[in-house]
Amino acid sequence: MANYDVIIIGAGPGGYVCAIRCAQLGLKTAVIEGRETLGGTCLNVGCIPSKALLHATHCLHDAETNFARMGLKGKSPSVDWKQMQVYKDDVVGQNTKGIEFLFKKNKIDWIKGWGSIPAPGKVKVGEELHEARHIVIATGSQSATIPGVEIDEDRVISSTGALSLAKPPKSLLVIGAGVIGLEMGSVYARLGARVTVVEYLDAITPGMDRDVQKTLQRILKKQGLEFILGAAVQGVTSTRTKTRTTYRLKKDGSEHVLDADVVLVSTGRRPFTDGLGLDGIGVQLTERGQIATDSTWATTVPGIYAIGDAIEGPMLAHKAEDEGMAVAEVLAGKKGHVNYGVIPSVIYTTPEVASVGETEQSLKEAGRPYKVGKFSYMGNARAKAVFQGEGFVKIIADKQTDRILGAHLIGPAAGELIHEICVAMEFGASAEDIALTCHAHPTWSEAVREAALACGDGAIHA
């Protein structure tokens, strides 16, 4: 039996970042992880491998579509799917080894196995019992499905299965028009698959700005993705060679059938707390199965904390990382802080989509006065030079004070550009503060400045 200041269950973005910060703050720290590699779902079978495939297939699209326009002549590359998988796995391997190095550097113990909590202050892994003054649950989430749809990771797959199919399908049906569905749908559309997205709601990317929803759907449709909105999937059956999906249109109740080689179930995720023994020790859950925590990420049992996808809030790796660092500060006797109003979200399609803060819809519902500054990438020289003139930057500011309340981008490098606005919001900046800041030319970031100018007297290049 070893004694620790902190034992963290789960080595995903929340868990491993929490561990490193705990160690930096002088706490004797251990992490329990049952996978053969560190990094959790995000690094092993989520964020990182999907970005590798998105990058590879975007390069393919550029070669097929844009190279000739730039005077780059030659035969378009063929797809070696096995080598693309090797590339993806190598990217993952480099990152997981990097975390192992950081654990050794910070003297963090990795206890390999699956953990449970038999009592406060105790964690069991196999037959071994470990003690700690504090326990942090960072077990993440797992793919969820809907009634009538059973995932077998063969013909009916989750996001995990979508990363390592034996070969690209000729046809793919995606259930759910959220982030994962659109990203992986984009990958296989570029590889030649006929991709159909079925969504229960009447718009894609639920919860995002409506202008973004409409623009992204239009662009993705041009890229070959088909959308069936307002459709409730009734069930999926599969054979050795194909799948058959039945859905009902909400507008008239009519039932329809779609056949596809593969079905990707992208209907969200749910907290992964199986096997922890939370019921037995009195850790309270919410109605949605999340672990209930207070403002310091403490659960209802003293000494036990929880972060990331296992608790309330957006299921985003960077949200988990922020909470991991914050709870480490709390455990070291300091003040932990996460500004939940300034957590960006990104969709890594082409073009990228990024969002932070309030939408027009949320402000209207709250009755708050606001103004909007919007600038199209068609007015941005750098974007047009790389064939990405579609999309826009939209900044929402308080009508009286000009303080930035939110921003929504769809266009090149949106996932990077959003952070200028995040920093501005963190400092309580106004749209005018961005408008008065010199931006290098020619850069994509000039579109952000132009949108800020549009909150005042008007953009220059509009």
N, C-alpha and C positions, 0 to 999 in steps of 0.2 A: 504494500500500500504506500503510495506516494502522496505527499501533501503539497498542494498548490495554492497560490493566491486566487487563480482563475483557471477554470476549465471551460473551454468553449466547445460546444458540440456542433460540428459542421465547419468545413474549410472552404466554403464559397467566398464570394467577395466580402460579405459581411463578417464572416468568421475569421478569415485569415487576416484581414485588415485590423479587426479588433485585437487579434492576438499580437500582431506586430506593435500596435500602439500600446497595449498593456505591457509588453516587454520593454518598450522604450521608456515607460513610466516607472520601471523598476519592479514590476509584478512578476512573480514566478508563474509561468503560463504554460498550459498544455492545450492541445487541440485534438479532438477525437474526430476521425474521418474514416469511413468505411470504404471509400473508393481507393483504387490503387494509386491514384494521383490526386494532388491537391487542386483547389480551384473551383470545386463544386460544379453545378450544372452549367453556369455561365461560361466557364473556361473550357470545360470538357465537351459538353454537348449542347451549347447554347450560343451566347453572344459571339465568342471568338471564332469557332469553326464556321458559323453562318456568315460572318464577315469575310472570311477567306473565300468562301464560295461566291459570295456577292461580288468580291473584287475580281475573281477569276472570270466570272461570266460577264462582268461589265467590260473587262478588257476584250473579251471575245466580241461583244456587241460593238465596241469601238472599231475593232479590226474589220468587222463585216460591214459597218454602216458609215464610219467617218474617215477611215484611213485614206480612201481614194479621194475624198474631198480635200484632203490636206496634201495631196500629191504623193502619198505613200502607196506605191503600186506593188502588186504581188498577189499571190493566192492567199485567200483567207485561211486562218489556221483551222485544223480539224481538232475535234475534242477527244482527248485521251482521258476518259473518266477515271481510270485507275490512277493515273498520275495526278489528276486533280485531287483525288482523295489522299494521296501521299503528301501533296503540298499542304492540304488542310490539316492532316494529322501532324505534320512537322511543325506547323504554326502552333498548334495546341501543345505539343511536346516541349517546345522552347519556353513557353509560358509556364507550364506546370513545373518544369525544372527550375525556373526562376524563382517560384514561390518556395520550393524546397531549399534553395540557397538562402533566401531571406529568413526562413525558419532557423537554419543553422547559424546564420549571422547573428540573429537576435536571441539565440539559445532557447528556442521554443520547442517543447517536446511534442512530437507527433505520435499519438497513441492510435494505432491502426485498428479499426473495428467499428462496430455500431454501438452507440451508447444508449443507456437508459438511466433514469434517475429514480432509484428506489426510495430515496429520502433526501430532504434538503441537505446540501453539502456533500452528497455522495453521488458518484457516477460509476455505473457498472459497465464494463466492456468485456464481453465473454465471461470468464470466471473471475476476472480481476476487479477489485473495488478501489476506486481512487477518491480522495477527499480534496475538497477545495472550499475556501471561504466564500467564493462566488462562482456561480454557474451561469454561463450565457448560452442560450439556445439560439443557434443560427443555422437551422436545418433546411431553410429554403422552401421551395415549392415543387410540385410535380404537375404534369399535364392533366387537365380535367377533360372529361368528355360529356356527352349528353345522352339521354335515354334513347335506346335503339341503336347506339353506335358503340361497338366494341373494338378497341384498339388491339391489333395483333402484331404490329410492327412489321408486317409483311405486305399486305394489300391495303390495310387500314392503319395508317401510321400517325405517330405524334411528331412533334418537332425533332425529337431525338432520331427517330427512324428516317426522317426526311434528309438528314445529313449524310446518311451512308447507305442509300439504296444501291442494289446490285448494279443497276444501270438507270439512266434517266428515262422516265416513262414517256410514252407518246402522248398520253393524256393524263391530266391531274385535276382532281376536284378538291377544292379547298373549302372546308367548312369553317367559316368565320373570317371576316375581313379586318382583323386586327393586325398588329405589328408583325407577328410571326408568320401569319398566313400570307401577307403581302410580300414580305421579304423572300420567303421560300418560293412563293408563286413566281416572283420575278426571276429567281435563279433558274427554275425549270423552264419558264417561258423563253429565256435567252438560249437555253439548250435545245429548243425546238418543240417543247411540249405544248399541247393545247390546254390552257389553264382556265378553269371556270371557278369563280369564287361565289359561294352561296352564303349570304348574310341574313340573319334574322331581322336586324334593324333596317331602317330605310336609308342608311348612309354608311359608308365605310369608316374605318378608324373611329369607333364610337368615343364620344367625349371630346374630340378635337374640334378646332375652329371650323365652322361650316364652309368658309371660303377655301380652306385647305382641303377639306373633304371633297368638294366638288372638283377642284383643280387636280388633285392627285388621281381621282377616279378617271377623269378625262385623259390624263397623260398615260396612266397605266393601260387604259383601253387602247390607246394608240400603239402601245407596246405589245398588244396581243392578249391581254387578260380580259376575260368576259366576266360580267357581274350580274348576279341574280339577287336583288335586294328584297327585303320584306318577305323572306322565305323561311319557313320552319321545317328543318330536316326531320323527317319521320323515322328514318332508319336507313341502315346500310347493310347490304348483303354482299358477300364476296365468294368468288370461286378461285380456282387455281390461276385463271387468266385475266379476270377483270372484276370490277366492283359495280354494284348498282345502288344508286342513292335515290330515295323517294323524298320529295319535299312538297310542302303545301304553301301556296301563296296566300299571304294574310289578307290581301285586298279582296279576293273573291272565293277563297277556300278551295280553289282547284288544285288537284294533285298532279305532280309531274315526276318523271323519272329521268335520271341521267346516268349514263355508263361512263366509266373511266378505268384506266389501268390501275390507278392508285388514288386513294382518298387521304388527304392530310387533315387531321382533326386539329383545328386551331381555335378552340372555344374557351381559351383562358387557362388559368392554372389555379391550384388550390394548395394551401399550406401543407407541408410534409412534416407531420408530427407523429406518424405511426411508430409504435414501439418505444416511445420515450417514457411511457408510464405516467403521463401527466394527471390522469384521473385519480390515480392512487395517492398522489401527494397533494391534490387540491389546487392545481393550477387551473385557473378559470379561462374558458374559451369564450369567444364572441359567438353570436348566432351564425356567423359565416365560417366558423371553425378556426378563426385566428386566435392566437394567444393574446389575452387582454393584458395591456401594460399601462403604466402611468407615465407621467411626463419625464421620468428618469429611466424609462424602459424596464422598470421593475414589474414582475408579475405579482399575482396575489399571494405568492409564497416568498417570505423573506429570503434573500440571498440568491434568488433565481431571477434572471433577466432574459429578455428575448428581443431580437432585432430582425430586420430584413423581411423577406417574403412571409415569414411565419407570423408576423403581426400585421396590424392594419396599415393601410397606405399603399401607394403604387408599388407594384412588384418590379422594381428596377434595381440593377446591381449597384448603381452609384448611390441610391437611397440607402441600401444596406451598408455600404461602405461608410457613409456619413454617420449612420447610427452606430456602427462598430467603433469608430473613433470616439464618438460622443460617450458611449457607455463605458469605454476604457477610461475616459477622463473622470466619469462619475466614480468608478471603482477605485481610482487613485486619489479620491478625495477632492477632485476639482469639479468644475462646472461643465457639463456636456451640453452641446447646443446643436440643433438641426433646424434650419429655416425651411419648413415644409412648403412655404409659399414660393420658394425659388429652387425647385427641383426640375431640371429640364427633362424632356423626353424626346427621343429621336427615333425615326424610322429610316433604315438604311437602304431604301429603294433608290433608284435614280430617276428623278432627283430625290435628294434627301428631304426629310420633313423634320422640323424641330419646333418645339413649343415650350413655353414656360409661363407660369402665372395665369392670370384670368383670361377668359374668352369674352367676346362680346355678349354671348348668350348668358354666361354666368353673371355678368355685370347688369344686364337687363333684368334678369330675374331678381337680383338684389336691389334694384332701383338705384344703382350708383351712376352718377353722371360721368361720361367718359368721351374721349375723342380718339380718332383713328388716323394714323399716318401709314400710307401704303405705297410701296414702290415696286414696280415690275422689273424683273431681271432683264427684260428687253431693252431697258435703258442703261444696262451695265455692260461696258465694253468687254471686260474680261469674260463674263458669262457667255456673250455671243461668240467670242473667239474659240470657245471650247464646246460649241453647239448645245449650250444649256441655258438658253434665254427664256425658257418657260418658267413660270413661278413668280414668287414675290416675297417681299419682307413686309410684315404688318406689325406695327407697334401700337399698343393701346395705352393711353395715358389718362390720368385723372383730368377732367375738364377744367377744374378750377386751379389745381396746383401744378399740373404738367408732370407729376410724378409717374414714372413708368409702372404700369400695373400688369403688363403681360406682353408677350410677343409670339408671333407665329410665322415661321419661314418655310417655304418650299422652294428648293433650288440648290445649286451647287454648294457643297460644303456647309449646308445648313446646320449640321451637327457640330461644326466648329464655331460658326458665326454666332450661334445662340449664346455662347458664354460671355461675349462682350456685354450682352444685355443682362445676363445673370449677375455679373459683377456690378453693373450699374444699379440693378434692383437691390442688390445686397447693401449698397451704399445709399439707397434712397434717392437715386439720381432722377433728374427730369429728362424728358425727351430732348430738351434744349441742350443739356450737358453733352449728349452724344452728338447732336447737330453741330455744336461748336468745337468738337474734337477733330483735329486733322486726321484724315484717313489716307493711307498711301494709294497712289494711282499707278497702274490699273489693278485693283483688287476687287474680289467679290464683296469684301466688307464695306465698300462704298455704298452698296445697296442698303446696308443698315443705316448709314448716316443719312441717306436720301429719305428713308422712311421716317427717321427722326425729324428731318426738315419738314416733311409733309405733315407732321403734327403741329407745325407752326405756320409760317407764311407760305410754305410750299416747297416741294422738291425742285432741284435745279434741272435734272435731266428727264423730267416727266413730260 
